[in-house]
């Protein structure tokens, strides 16, 4: 049984997502919170396997909430579930410790798959988000950014196929690898994004203080 908690200020959406999670075999929605501060108080006691986190909430936003939750419990798995597709929000969320980034317009079946994916150690992302990530790495390469080094050829192939909307099973078939290997490649891509974003943040910090 995969347990889930929701943090989103849209009441109808919380109820809708919670309803189909509870109606799906092997899933259970433990709790739902309307604000980040409520979530910070309740989630340590709830101990869900996966948290679905919105970004734009009144008061503390979802990205700050993710950072605080990860500081409390580094093992907690959080998927951003948002309408935002811009690269800055994506990288801030990943740097804060999110394990995946999905758009709210995805189907219930796709959301359940994303929850299962992150619970199994993967890093789910919507195809449109993958395209943003591809574009970001290409810009970094063109401008000579160091980051953590370029993606490997196989990592690039995996990311390009995700950006095209291929499901993991099809990506595995295209590249002659297993589905768990696809997940491992995506996890490494996310790790590189985390480090690159932290490096940029540190550089900006010291530049500002100079």
C-alpha positions as CSV (number, residue, x, y, z in Angstrom):
1,X,0.0,0.0,0.0
2,X,1.4,3.4,-1.1
3,X,0.3,6.2,1.3
4,X,-0.1,9.7,0.0
5,X,-0.6,13.2,1.4
6,X,-1.7,16.3,-0.6
7,X,-0.7,19.9,0.0
8,X,-2.7,22.3,-2.2
9,X,-4.9,25.3,-1.5
10,X,-7.6,24.3,-4.0
11,X,-10.2,22.5,-2.0
12,X,-12.0,20.9,-5.0
13,X,-8.7,19.6,-6.3
14,X,-7.6,18.1,-3.0
15,X,-10.9,16.3,-2.7
16,X,-10.8,15.1,-6.3
17,X,-7.2,13.8,-6.1
18,X,-7.8,12.2,-2.7
19,X,-10.9,10.5,-4.0
20,X,-9.4,8.8,-6.9
21,X,-6.3,7.9,-4.9
22,X,-8.5,6.1,-2.3
23,X,-10.4,4.4,-5.1
24,X,-7.3,2.9,-6.7
25,X,-6.1,-0.5,-5.5
26,X,-2.8,-0.3,-3.6
27,X,-3.1,3.4,-2.8
28,X,-4.4,5.4,0.2
29,X,-4.7,9.1,0.8
30,X,-3.7,9.7,4.4
31,X,-4.2,13.5,4.6
32,X,-4.7,16.7,2.7
33,X,-3.6,20.2,3.7
34,X,-4.6,23.6,2.4
35,X,-1.4,25.4,3.5
36,X,2.3,24.7,3.8
37,X,2.3,25.5,7.5
38,X,-0.5,23.1,8.2
39,X,1.5,20.5,6.2
40,X,4.7,21.1,8.2
41,X,2.8,20.5,11.4
42,X,0.9,17.4,10.2
43,X,3.1,15.5,7.8
44,X,5.7,14.4,10.4
45,X,2.9,12.5,12.2
46,X,1.2,11.3,9.0
47,X,4.5,9.8,7.6
48,X,3.2,9.3,4.0
49,X,5.3,7.5,1.4
50,X,4.7,10.3,-1.1
51,X,3.7,13.9,-0.8
52,X,2.0,15.8,-3.7
53,X,2.9,19.4,-3.4
54,X,1.6,22.5,-5.1
55,X,3.9,25.5,-5.6
56,X,1.7,28.7,-5.5
57,X,0.0,28.8,-2.1
58,X,-0.9,31.7,0.2
59,X,1.8,32.4,2.8
60,X,4.6,29.9,2.5
61,X,5.0,28.5,-1.0
62,X,5.4,24.9,-1.9
63,X,9.1,25.2,-2.7
64,X,10.0,26.5,0.8
65,X,7.7,23.8,2.3
66,X,9.7,21.1,0.4
67,X,13.0,22.4,1.7
68,X,11.7,22.4,5.3
69,X,10.2,18.9,5.0
70,X,13.4,17.5,3.5
71,X,15.4,19.1,6.4
72,X,13.1,17.3,8.8
73,X,13.1,14.0,6.9
74,X,15.6,13.6,4.1
75,X,13.9,10.4,3.0
76,X,10.5,11.8,2.3
77,X,9.5,11.7,-1.4
78,X,7.8,14.7,-2.8
79,X,6.3,15.3,-6.3
80,X,5.5,18.8,-7.3
81,X,2.0,18.9,-8.9
82,X,1.7,22.4,-10.4
83,X,0.6,24.5,-13.4
84,X,4.1,26.1,-13.6
85,X,6.3,25.0,-16.5
86,X,9.0,27.7,-16.3
87,X,12.6,26.5,-15.8
88,X,13.2,28.7,-12.8
89,X,10.4,27.1,-10.8
90,X,11.4,23.6,-11.9
91,X,15.0,24.0,-10.8
92,X,14.1,25.7,-7.5
93,X,11.8,22.8,-6.7
94,X,14.4,20.2,-7.6
95,X,17.1,22.1,-5.6
96,X,14.7,22.2,-2.6
97,X,14.6,18.4,-2.8
98,X,11.5,17.4,-4.9
99,X,11.8,14.0,-6.5
100,X,9.5,14.7,-9.4
101,X,7.7,17.5,-11.2
102,X,4.3,16.9,-12.9
103,X,1.7,19.2,-14.3
104,X,-1.8,19.3,-12.9
105,X,-3.4,18.6,-16.2
106,X,-2.2,15.0,-16.3
107,X,-4.7,12.1,-16.2
108,X,-5.5,10.3,-12.9
109,X,-3.8,7.2,-14.3
110,X,-0.7,9.2,-15.1
111,X,-0.7,10.7,-11.6
112,X,-1.0,7.2,-10.0
113,X,1.9,6.1,-12.2
114,X,4.0,9.1,-11.1
115,X,3.3,8.3,-7.4
116,X,4.3,4.7,-7.9
117,X,7.4,5.8,-9.8
118,X,8.7,8.0,-7.1
119,X,7.9,5.5,-4.4
120,X,10.1,3.0,-6.3
121,X,13.0,5.4,-6.5
122,X,12.3,7.1,-9.8
123,X,12.0,10.7,-10.8
124,X,8.9,11.3,-12.8
125,X,8.5,14.3,-15.0
126,X,5.9,15.4,-17.5
127,X,7.1,15.4,-21.1
128,X,6.8,19.2,-21.3
129,X,9.0,19.5,-18.2
130,X,11.5,17.2,-19.8
131,X,11.6,19.5,-22.9
132,X,12.5,22.4,-20.5
133,X,15.2,20.3,-19.0
134,X,16.6,19.4,-22.4
135,X,16.6,23.1,-23.4
136,X,18.3,24.1,-20.2
137,X,21.2,21.6,-20.6
138,X,21.6,22.7,-24.2
139,X,21.8,26.4,-23.2
140,X,24.4,25.5,-20.5
141,X,26.5,23.6,-23.1
142,X,26.3,26.5,-25.5
143,X,27.4,29.1,-22.9
144,X,30.2,26.9,-21.6
145,X,28.5,26.4,-18.2
146,X,30.4,23.8,-16.1
147,X,27.6,22.5,-13.8
148,X,28.3,18.9,-13.1
149,X,29.5,18.1,-16.6
150,X,27.4,17.3,-19.6
151,X,24.9,14.5,-19.7
152,X,26.1,11.2,-21.0
153,X,24.9,10.1,-24.5
154,X,22.6,7.6,-22.9
155,X,21.2,10.1,-20.5
156,X,20.5,12.5,-23.4
157,X,18.7,9.7,-25.3
158,X,16.5,8.9,-22.3
159,X,15.6,12.6,-21.7
160,X,14.9,13.2,-25.3
161,X,12.4,10.3,-25.4
162,X,10.7,11.4,-22.2
163,X,10.4,14.9,-23.8
164,X,8.6,13.2,-26.7
165,X,6.1,11.7,-24.3
166,X,7.3,8.1,-24.5
167,X,6.3,5.9,-21.6
168,X,9.2,4.2,-19.7
169,X,8.4,0.8,-21.1
170,X,8.7,2.2,-24.7
171,X,11.9,4.0,-23.8
172,X,13.4,0.8,-22.4
173,X,12.4,-1.0,-25.6
174,X,13.8,1.7,-27.9
175,X,17.2,1.7,-26.1
176,X,17.4,-2.0,-25.3
177,X,17.5,-1.5,-21.5
178,X,15.2,-2.3,-18.6
179,X,12.5,0.0,-17.1
180,X,14.5,0.2,-13.8
181,X,17.5,1.3,-15.8
182,X,15.4,4.1,-17.4
183,X,14.5,5.2,-13.8
184,X,18.1,5.2,-12.8
185,X,19.1,7.4,-15.7
186,X,16.4,9.9,-14.8
187,X,17.5,9.9,-11.2
188,X,21.0,10.7,-12.3
189,X,19.7,13.5,-14.6
190,X,17.8,15.0,-11.6
191,X,20.9,14.7,-9.4
192,X,22.9,16.7,-12.0
193,X,20.1,19.4,-12.0
194,X,20.2,19.6,-8.2
195,X,23.9,20.2,-8.1
196,X,24.0,22.6,-11.0
197,X,21.2,24.7,-9.4
198,X,23.0,24.7,-6.1
199,X,26.3,25.7,-7.8
200,X,24.5,28.6,-9.4
201,X,22.8,29.7,-6.1
202,X,26.2,29.7,-4.3
203,X,27.8,31.7,-7.1
204,X,25.0,34.3,-6.9
205,X,25.3,34.4,-3.1
206,X,29.0,35.2,-3.1
207,X,28.7,37.6,-6.0
208,X,26.0,39.5,-4.1
209,X,28.1,39.6,-1.0
210,X,31.3,40.8,-2.8
